[in-house]
Amino acid sequence: MEAQRYPDDYDGILAGAPANFWTHLLSNGIWNLQALTNDAASYIPQQTPAIAHAVNAACDAQDGVR
């Protein structure tokens, strides 16, 4: 808006959209998804009971009630 209202303030304007490299961004997302789901042992929902048990074991007694 400032550049439109006061164009004489600028010698030039460099504008870009660095997050507009969709091919790279989406293929990277697919790679991440494959890395997380190729091995069933690394898939987070299968790890959830172990994580919940570890959190409860570490934090449950902090309030004095088990």
C-alpha positions as CSV (number, residue, x, y, z in Angstrom):
1,M,0.0,0.0,0.0
2,E,2.8,2.4,0.9
3,A,4.5,1.7,-2.5
4,Q,1.3,2.4,-4.3
5,R,0.6,5.7,-2.5
6,Y,4.2,6.9,-2.5
7,P,6.0,5.4,-5.5
8,D,8.7,8.0,-5.4
9,D,10.0,6.6,-2.1
10,Y,11.4,3.6,-4.1
11,D,14.0,3.0,-6.8
12,G,12.5,-0.4,-7.2
13,I,10.6,-3.1,-5.4
14,L,11.7,-6.7,-5.0
15,A,8.7,-8.8,-4.3
16,G,8.5,-12.6,-4.1
17,A,6.8,-15.5,-2.6
18,P,9.4,-17.9,-1.2
19,A,6.8,-20.5,-0.1
20,N,5.4,-20.7,-3.7
21,F,7.7,-23.6,-4.7
22,W,4.8,-26.1,-4.6
23,T,6.5,-29.0,-6.3
24,H,9.3,-29.0,-3.8
25,L,7.1,-28.4,-0.8
26,L,4.6,-31.1,-1.7
27,S,7.1,-33.7,-2.7
28,N,8.9,-33.1,0.6
29,G,5.7,-33.6,2.5
30,I,5.2,-37.0,0.7
31,W,8.7,-38.0,1.6
32,N,8.0,-37.2,5.3
33,L,4.7,-39.1,5.2
34,Q,6.5,-42.1,3.7
35,A,9.3,-42.0,6.2
36,L,6.8,-42.0,9.1
37,T,4.5,-44.7,7.7
38,N,6.8,-47.2,6.0
39,D,7.8,-48.8,9.2
40,A,4.8,-49.7,11.3
41,A,6.8,-49.4,14.5
42,S,7.5,-45.7,13.9
43,Y,3.8,-44.9,13.3
44,I,2.7,-42.6,16.1
45,P,-0.7,-44.1,16.8
46,Q,0.9,-47.4,17.6
47,Q,3.3,-45.7,20.0
48,T,0.5,-43.8,21.8
49,P,-0.2,-46.3,24.6
50,A,3.5,-46.5,25.4
51,I,3.8,-42.7,25.4
52,A,0.7,-42.3,27.6
53,H,2.0,-44.9,30.0
54,A,5.4,-43.2,30.3
55,V,3.7,-39.8,30.9
56,N,1.4,-41.2,33.5
57,A,4.2,-43.0,35.3
58,A,6.3,-39.8,35.3
59,C,3.6,-37.3,36.2
60,D,0.6,-39.0,37.8
61,A,1.9,-38.8,41.4
62,Q,2.9,-35.1,41.2
63,D,-0.4,-34.0,42.6
64,G,-0.3,-36.5,45.5
65,V,-3.0,-38.7,44.1
66,R,-2.3,-41.9,42.1
